[in-house]
Amino acid sequence: MTTQPSPTASRDLQLYADLQRIAERAGRRHGLPPPQILLRAHGIEFSSGDRDRAFHPASVGKMMTATLALQLAEQRALDLDAPLPRVLPRTEWRGLFLRDGVDLATEVTTRHLMQHTSGVADYFEGRSRAPEPYLRQITRDLDHRWTPSELLDYTREWQRPVGRPGERFEYSDTGYVLLARVIEEAGGATLGTQLHERILGPAGMDRSCLMFHTAPGGGPSPERPGAALDIAPILIGGIDLSRAESLSCDYGGGGVVTTLDDLLRFDDAWRGGALVGAESLSYMADVQNRFRPGIHYGAGLMQLRYGGFFPLFAGMPPMTGHLGVTGVHLFAGDGVQLVMNFNDTREMRRSFATHISLVRRARRALR
């Protein structure tokens, strides 16, 4: 006698087959490994690509930096509304907010930094008077290890403020380097130490660290962390920086190395209230600004409004989380959690097409 699968089992098998087809279609690309994908939805789990390999999630780390600042605020170690000169030494902020000969740093707060409304320029992709764009520098000089002070100096020397504090939204990695320095001053320890003690350890993220500063578990960084940790390729402008010293170009804006499972552990801990309280979660998710069509921003947190990508997707419930410039996604909502790494700045469009296909298929199966 042949035993027929139950309707639930049959539905799950079809779902897995469909998700696999979507992942395989996304993986047809030259010179790159298959995308790393992990999706969970109401007890169903699907993965594709090298699930265990560590990777650099880029700006997804901004969620962690903002979470650290709010932890310190909850403990009354940091006043989010205090002007910058009260929470950072002058050498850190001097010249970064200079407009028409007036230094506006006294009007900048930690909230402005978290929300990208401080007016400070963005060293990573912002307009610059330097002889060559910053992205060209880090892909040309692969052996240069950038320090946080050098990142601030780049903006100080070659860029101008993009607006007055609180006047407009302008995404800024420079602002998140400043935010990291605020956290170090208020918390009395390095960013790496606080990440391990306050986020990575409590969330069970045993394979994550702050690249070039710590190792998984919180010890000192290996001399060549990209090779020692065997991180996945990370292509910026077609150049793989996974073994380059210049990948140190990020810090508080996303210098973490992690895995698919560790990022889901962070998401679980963050949404479950294990890292910050309900008021802080609500503050981060208060999206008041638009980053791109379909992507809105709160404080270290993005919200996807799918109708902004294409009107036919307007009925999809929004998801919150953060993007990384190399096609890294950490988003959750309506019972679905999705983590992906596409390895390359040129893969963002493909990563979103895959994201939407996976989420729509998972939600359709769970109705």
Secondary structure, DSSP 8 states (H G I E B T S, - for coil): ------HHHHHHHHHHHHHHHHHHHHT--TTS---EEEEEETTEEEEES-TT--B--GGGGHHHHHHHHHHHHHTTS--TTSBHHHHS-HHHHTTTTEETTEEGGGG-BHHHHHHT-S----TTTS---SSS-HHHHHHH-TT----HHHHHHHHHHH---SSSTTT-----HHHHHHHHHHHHHHHTS-HHHHHIIIIITTTT-TT-EETTTB-TTS-B--SSHHHHTT----EETTEE-TT-GGGGG-STTT-EEB-HHHHHHHHHHHHTTSSS-HHHHHHHT---EEEETTEEESSS-EEE-GGGT-GGGTTS--EEEEEETTTEEEEEETTEEEEEE--BGGGHHHHHHHHHHHHHHHHHHT-
